[in-house]
């Protein structure tokens, strides 16, 4: 089996920032890395769930709404993925994300937190979502990272999978 491309990222050197995770079939997947993997605590499930609702709402109402395919959390709870049609530069995504986070910090409720609109409507934590958003916003403004450190992965058949 082929190694999943995201498993070739060296998570021991991955800093919070915005990275291009994939570009294929006319789509670009952006890795919005909010916490430093394996060094900082992952986001709490309620905080990242609230962040998902708020980011999805903002991006799907922004000037790029027609290009937004998906906004959702990473399984490791250290960030979010945004999939867009076409390609925006990392700097474009940085500016969009900064505006989104600034908007989140002004919100007093999380959209779609009713049982009819959400599969786990009780699992939200707006105060922690805002705390994580503020910290990430400060990082995007003051200590921006956007270049992955790759791993070299040896497959069972001896071949090397490296995507550098």
N, C-alpha and C positions, 0 to 999 in steps of 0.2 A: 504494500500500500504506500501511496505517496504521503509524505508528511504534510500536515495542514500548515499552510504558510505562516499563520499567526504563531504557531509553535516554534518557529525559527527565530523569534525575537528574544533577545537576551533580557529577560525580565529582571535580572539582578542589577542591570544598569539603566533601566527604563525610568525616566523622570516624568513628572506630570507635564503635559503639553498637548499638542495636537499633531498627529501623525497620519500619513496616508497609509492605510493598511492594505488596500487592494485597489487595483484598477483593472476592470475587465468588463466586457460585454456592454460598454457604454456607461458603466456605473463606477463611482468612486466611493470606497468605504473609508470614512475618517474615524480614527481612534482618538477620542477625546479622553485622554488619560488624566484622571482627577487626583488619584492618590498614587503614591510611589509603591509599586507592588512589592510585597514581602518585606517591606521596611516600615510602612505605616499601616495602621488598621484600614481594612476595607470599609467602604461605606455601609451603614446599616441598611437592611432591606427596606425599611420604611422611608428613609431619606432618599435612596436611589429610585424607589418607586415614585415618590413625589417629584423628583427631578425629571424622571421620564415623562410624566404627565405635563409638567410645566415646559420642558424643552420641546416636546412634540407640539404642544399648543403654540408656542412662540414661532418655531421654525415653520409650521404649517400655516401661519398667518403672516409671515414675513415676505419680503420681496422675492425670495427664492422658493416660495411655497410650491410652485409648479415642478421644481426639480427634486423635492424631498420625497424619498421613497420610504425611508425607515429611520426612526429614532428610538433607540432602546438600550437597555443596560447590558453590560458584559456580565457573563456568568460569575466571574471572579469578584464582582462588585467593586472594581477599581476604576471604572470609567463607563463611558457611553459610546455606542457606535451610531454614526449618522451615515446613511447611504444616500448618495445624490446621483441624479442623472447628470452625465457629463463630468467635467473636472473644474473644480474651484481650487485656487491656490491655497496653500496652507495659511497664508496671510489673510486671504478672503475669509476662510473658515474661522480664523482667530478673531477677526473683527466682528463677524456675525455672532460668534459665541460670546464675546465680551458684551455685546448689546443684549443678547439673550439673558446672560447672567445678571446684568444690571436690572433688567425687567423683572427677573425672578425675585430679586431682593426687594422689590416694591409690592409683591403680591401678599395678600392676606388669606388666601385660600388656594387649595389645589383643585384644578378643574376635574370634572368627571369622577367624583368620589361618592357616587351613588351605586347601589347594587345593580341597577340597570345598565350602568355605563362602565363598570370595572369589575374584573373577576376576583379582586381581593380588595374591595373598597375600604376596608378597615386598616389595611397595612400602609399607612402614610405617616410621615413625620416632617411637617413643614419647617419647624424650627431647625432640625438637623440638616434638612435640605438647604436652607438658607445659609447655615454655617459652612457647609461644604461648598456651596456656590461662591460665597465670599472668599474663602481660601483659594479656590480655583481661579477666581477672577484676579486676585492679587498675583497669583503665579503667572497667569497669561500676560499680565501687564508688566511684570518685573523680572521674571526668570523663565523666559519662554524656551521650550525645547520642541524640536520637530524632526530630528533625525534618529531613526532606530539604530540600535546596536544589534547586529545579527549573530546568530549562532550557526555553527557548522554542524549539521546533523548527519550521522552515518546511518544509512538504511541497513536492513537485515542482509541485503545482497551485497553489501560493501560499497555501494554507490554513496556519493556525498550529495546531500541536498542542502544547498546554500543559495540564498536569494539576496545577494549583496549588490 
